[in-house]
Every structure is written in structure tokens, then in C-alpha cells.
């Protein structure tokens, strides 16, 4: 059975306050004052209640107090408090009143017949420590059991001793006790357990001033007990820190397996582990009572600051990068005093091979030479392609071009000597076709030549062709070219299709528009090249539904599809036509 609870002792000296209270009449109070509070004087008090009787023990570093009182009809709690100053040894017994203020939801402490209350009481939160260590100048732990005690079942017990009077409190226990010897006590326990009330008797024996051995016997079979059941418990006093206290690392574990090393050996030198062993645990402790010690730890090289060790004094790390680390531990006692002997453990984790300097250097060199090889290979391929294009352009110009020129010259020479009109027409047709073939060959040679890949070369050829074609017919050619267009680059195939589209559209203006002015525009819009033509001619004639017009329009549509572009041609208001081509640029 667990007496995991602070206890309450009451001796004969207090029987006049509640001489009629019997265990069978004990009830748990519904008041919201039951629990642990910080009193107006700064002490920590544990309140308990049964029927209308309330008790508390209040402890601080320099004082101790015991209170017992009753709740009146007005809801206030009135009773007697015994207060002992552990610095001076002064003892004061007086009346206290505790009242609940509905307006602000606080309990207040009043002196008997006083007109003003002291500061309000404050309930301790779950994160605040309930441990209080008494160590005033007049406090003698060899003869006074007052203070906070820790049970073998991890329960905190508050004890108040004033001569032969002894009391212990916990929200689920209170005890009446009688001294039976120099270091022994006969204790009657009234125990509340989940709205159930039971009784036990206990014999306390002080083995040392800081250790109590308790044997208890159940007096009934209520709650979780059966009559006659016995058991044993032990209690340790939570004491102030001594001069020899220290903090130290107790174990070093890898994958939760004990690693046979002495942590003291690695305060000045590093323990080296592999990256594959990268699941490590440090356990630490203190020669001061570890249950009342607050530990802080930090792994230098990984942690940005100190961390508090909750639940248990240990720290675990996983997946540490390769490198050197220093694990540090420090600790403070219940009063915030730092414990002497802060310790550390030096550690080095071997990095995986892919994080070693030689691997990184090798990978960097290999990457450099590989990128250099790919760059040079692609550059060589590009130069070879450009060289092939130059040779083809040169050969076409030199061989085919010269042949077509010869045919054109010979046909003209023969034509001048011919007298028959039919023969003249045939020879004239031969000359026209030869000249047309020469023009087409010139366009192909121009598009193949890599020297013409820049946009300014394209614009230059467009202006020359439009001027040569339109101005002899009395059509003024005007160009509007944005500055950003000149920075664009067109591959050979795209450049050829775009130029032939432009050439076909310009030819249509010359042959069919009857215009006096044509405006050519080139603009960069986002990732597109926008080309437009506007003239002031007679516009498009009506076309049968589904018709693409003549060969010129069909050729323009074919070039548009090859470019992956968007093509639009429509009448431009009352006069002329409007042609636009949107070409996606890489």
C-alpha cells in the first residue's frame, strides 16, 4: 500500500480544538483552499481539511508554522497558529483568520480582530517546487524533524515538530501521534482515498536524524486495505547542501548499452566514436540528494544553451555530425544554490566517409574536371557544327550560285539574239526561274551561315529586303524596332522560318495591298517576340469559308506552325490589313 502522500500529525495538545472528531465522521472538505499555497510571509503551506476542521504546515528556510481551525458559518476559517522563527528561536502562538474574497477569487490572511488583511495567498502551480529545507541558525536537525521528507514511494511529507508535538500533512492523510520514546512515535493515521476513509496505525522510529523507518497496520478493510495488513516504508529528510557535494557523470551509453569507460578519464581528453555509433546517452547524478537536485546540461558544439533535465537525470543525442563536442552538467539544490564540482565529458564523432575532407576534395576535383570536360566537349561540338554550316554556305554560294548565275546570263544572251516570240517567252521563263532560284539560294545560304545568328543581322536583312521590294512601287517602308530585340538570339531553323514568313508577308503587301505606307514592328513582350505589319491599302478581299487563301497565306501558315507561334491577319479598320506573329523565345 502506498502512503504516497504528505501526512498530518495531531497530538493531545490539539485535542481541545477537535476532541469530538472521530474517523467515521471524517469528510473531505469541498473548499477550494485544500492544496499547496505560498503564504503571505513567503512560506509554503500544505492545507488539509476534514468536516469543518482545517490544518496546515507552513515551512520556509527561516521559519516553520502549524495551524488548526474551523470554518464558521460566514465561510471564514478561524484558529490558532504556532509560529517558530528558526533564526532567533522565538516562538509565537496567535489567532489567525482566513477569508475568501469572491470578488478577486483569492484567500487572505487576517490577524484576529484586525481591520486589514495581509497580501493574498497564492496557489503553487504544478511547475513550482514544493520542497522546503529548514536551515536557520537556531534549527537543529539532530533534535527537530521539521522540514520536507521524501518517502520510499516518492511522496513528499511535510513535518512540523515543536518539542513533543509532531504533525505531518498531505492532502490525502493526516496523523495523530504520541511520543513513545526518545526517537519513536505512535501514530494514528486518518487516510482519505477517493472519497473513502480508512484508518491505520504506524510506528515511527528515527534511525538517524535524516532517516525514518515506518511500520503500519491497517485497522479496517475500507478503501484499498484489509484489516490487519502490514507494510513498511522509509523516509529521507531533504537537507541543505554540504561542503563535499558534487555533480558527476555516472554512465556513458551507446545504443542504450553500457559503454565500459570511466567518465573522469574524458574530462581532459576526447573519447572517439564512429558515426555508426551515433546514438549516445549520458547519465549523471549528485552526491547531494538527487531527488531534490535540478540538473542542467549542454552539449557544446550542438546545443545553443542549457537544458533542464526533466523526469530523470540523463540526456540522449542522435545523428550528431562529425566533429568535437563537450558535454557539460551543472546542478542546483532546492534553494537555487549551485552544487560544486560541475563536470564535463569530451567526445569526438568520426564523420562518415562522405563528410571527410579528402572525400569532399576528391569529389570537388572530379566535379570540376567533369564539368570542364562537358563544357569543352559541347563547345567543340558547337564549333564543328558552325564549321559545317560555313562550308555548306560557302559551297552553295560558290557552286550552285555560280551555276544559276551562268544560266541566267546565258538565257539573257540568247534571248537578245532570238527573233521568235514563242522561243523568247520560254527563254525568259528560264531566266526568271534561275533568278528566283538564286534568291532562294541566297536566303538559304544566309540562314545557314552562323555569322548571321545575331538579331541585328536579321533586322538588317529585313530592312534591306523591304526597302528593295516596296519603295520601287511607291510604298514607304517604316521600321519600329525596340532596343531589347537586339539582345535576342535565334537558332538557325527559327531564324530561317521567321525570315521567310516576313518575306512572304512583305511580298503580299507589294503585290496585293495597293498601299502607300507599310509599318513593320518588332517588340519583346515577356518571353515572346512580337512581329507586326500594318499598311494603308485596300485590305483583304472576302474569302470563302474554310479557305486559307492563296499559296502565300498557306506558306505563312506553314511557317507559323514550324515556329510554334501565334499568327493573326485581319483588316485594319477601314483601310489596310494588320498581320501579327507571336514567337516564343527560349
Secondary structure, DSSP 8 states (H G I E B T S, - for coil): ----S------GGGTTTSTT--GGG------TT-EEEE-TTS-EEEEEEETTEEEEEEE-SSEEEEEEEEE-TTS-EEEEEEEEETTT--EEEEEEEEEEETTTTEEEEEETT-SS--SB-EE--TTS--------TT--TTT---EEEEETTS-EEEEEEETTEEEEEETTEEEEEEEEETTEEEEEEEEE-SS-EEEEEEEEEEEETTEEEEEEEESS--TT--TT-EEEEEEEE-----TT--EEEEEEEETTEE----GGGGSSS-EEE-GGG-EEEEEEEESS-GGG-EEEEEEETT-SS-EE--SSSEEEEES--SEEEEEEEEEE-TTS-B-S--EEEEEEE---GGGSHHHHHHHHHHHHHHHHHHHHHHHHHHHHHHHHHHHHHHHIIIIIIHHHHHHHHHHHHHHHH---HHHHHHHHHHHHHHHHHHHHHHHHHHHH-GGG-BHHHHHHHHHHHHHHHHGGGT-EEEEEE-GGGGG-B--HHHHHHHHHHHHHHHHHIIIII--SEEEEEEEEETTEEEEEEEE-S-------TT---SHHHHHHHHHHHHHT-EEEEEE-TTSSEEEEEEEE--
